[in-house]
Amino acid sequence: MPHRQATSFVLGYHGTNRATGEAILAGERSMIRSENSYDWLGPGIYFWEADPVRALEWAEEWCGRKGRADPFVIGAVIDLGRCLDLLSRRSIAAVKAAYESLEDMYRSGRYPGPLPWNKGQTLDFERRHLDCAVIRHLHYLNSTVAGNPPFETVRGLFREGEAIYENAGFFEKTHIQIAVVDPANIKGFFRLPAVPSG
């Protein structure tokens, strides 16, 4: 399932606040893995691939919500390693099969309650409870059931934001996101001289 059919090393950008970012760059603090039930790519440490501008936009939104000052972006060199790469047909097929398995678990009563659901006003679903549950289930199927080595990263393309012109197929905030499941796949951090404006 995981594969190396693409370039293995990529640059990722993580939005945070300056105090946290400086502590990570100084080696005084580790990055914290996100474990929210609505994370778009399941559990992991999140990065925007090759897009420091989008990382800064997110940091500004996040700092505003949390009442924190000084949004900040750090760069990282990431080895995709054993990657569940949702830009490939093979991985998409695996996610579809994991959904069908998860749906069966809920339908049969092996999992209590209703199947999780993505929430949001548009296709941009802000809270991806279903997608997160499916990715978590795929991690379980891959490692525990099939006995394969675990995925080290998950990578996905997301259409987000408004169309950039009438009838466009391109959208303002479309991006590639990476969830690093194994922190050892973050090979190093770097300081950006400046983040260009969008």
N, C-alpha and C positions, 0 to 999 in steps of 0.2 A: 504493500500500500504506500508507505512513505517512499519518496523517490528523490533523485538528484538529477532530474532532467532539465533543470535550469541552472543558472549561475548560483553558486552556493552562498557566496558572501554578498551582502547588501548593506547599504547604509540606511539606518532607521533614525527617526527623530521623535523624542519624547517630550511632551509638554508638561510643565510643572510650575512651581514658583521658584524664585531665585535661591532662597535659603536651602531648599531641598536639592535643587540642581547642583549648587556649589558643593554641598556635602557629598553628593554622589561622585562628582568629578574629583574631589579630594580623597576619595576612598574611605570617607568617614561614615558612609551610610550605604546600605544595599537597597536596590530597587524592590518595591513590594509588589507581589503578584496579585492581580485583581481576581477576586472570586465572586463577583456579583452574579446573581441568577439571570441577569439580562445582558451580560457581556456579549458582544457581537460574535466573537470567535471563541467563546468559552474561556476557561481560566488561563491566565498568562500575564506577562508584562507587555504592555501595549506600545507599539511604535507606528508612526506614519512612515511608509517607505518612500525615500527620496523626496520628501516634501516638508522641509522645515517651516514653510509658511503656514501650511495647514496645522502643523503641530503648535505653532504660536497662536493661531486663531483659537484652537481648542483650549490652550493654556489660559488665554484671556477669558474665555467663557467659564472655564472651571474656577479660576481665581475669583471671578465675579460671583459665582454661585456660593463659593465657600467663604467669601469675605476676606480673601487673602490678596496681598499686594504683589506687584512685581512678577508678572508672568515671565517664564523663562523656558528655553529649549536646550536640551542636550542632545548630542549626536552619539550614535553607537554603531560599531561594526558588528554585524550579526551573521553568524553562520546558520543558514536555514536548516542544515543537517537533514534529519529525517522529518520532512515537511509534509503536512497535510496541506497541499497547495490547491486552493479552490479556484485557481486559474487553469487547472487541468481537468480534462474529462474524467480521468480515472478517480480523482478525489471527489469530484461532484457526484459521480456514481456511488461512491462509498457513503457520502452524506445522505443521499437519497435512500440507500438501503438502511442506514442507521435510523432515519426517520420512520421507515416502515416498521422496523423492529421496535422502536420506542412506542409508536402508535399501538402496536399489538400488545405491548406490555400494559398500557393504560386500558385498552379495550377489554382485555382479559381479566383485569382487576389485580394483576401482579404489582402494579404501581397504583397507589390510592389517588383519588381525586381526578380532576379533569386534566387533559393534556395541556401543557403550558401554551401560551399564545403570545405572539408578537404584538406590541402596543405602539400606536403612534397615529398621527393624522394622515400620513402619506406613505409612500413606499420607503421613506427614509426611516421607518420604525425606530423610534428612539430607544425603546426597551425591547430587546430581542430575547424574551424568555424562551420561546420555542426554539429558536436557532441555537441558543446557548445549551438548552437541554439536549438537543440532537448532537451537538459537538461533544458534550460530556459523555453521552451514550456511545458515540463512536470511539472515544478514547478507551472506554470500558471494553467495547467489543474487540478493538484492535489488540489491546494488551492482555486483558484478563481472559477473555473468551478464546481469541485466536492465538495468544501466546507470542505475539510479535513484539519487537522492541517498541517502546512508546514513541509517540510523536514528540519531537523536540520543539517544533514551531508549527503554527497554523497561519496561513496567509490567504487573504481574500480581497477581492475588488468590490468596492461599494459605490453605487450611484447615489449621490447625495446632493441636496440643494436644488436650486431653480435651474431651468434650462437657460443656457447663456444667450439664446436668441429664439425668436418664434420658430416653432417646429424643429428645434435643435435636438440632436441625439447626444449632445454634450451638456454636462451639468456642472455648476459652480464648484461643488465640493467633492466631486468624484475623487476617490483615493484608493490606494492599496494600504491595507493595514496588516500588521504582523502581531500575533500574540506569541511571545516567547514562553514556552512551557518549561523548558529547562534553562535556568539562568546561566549555565556553563556555555550556552551558545551565544551569549553576549561576550564578544572577544575583547572589547575595550570601549571606552567612552572618549569623546572629544568635545572640546569647546568650540562653538561657532563664533567666528569673528563678529558677525551680525546676521540677523535674520532679515532678508529683504521683505519689503511690504508686498502684499498680495496684488 
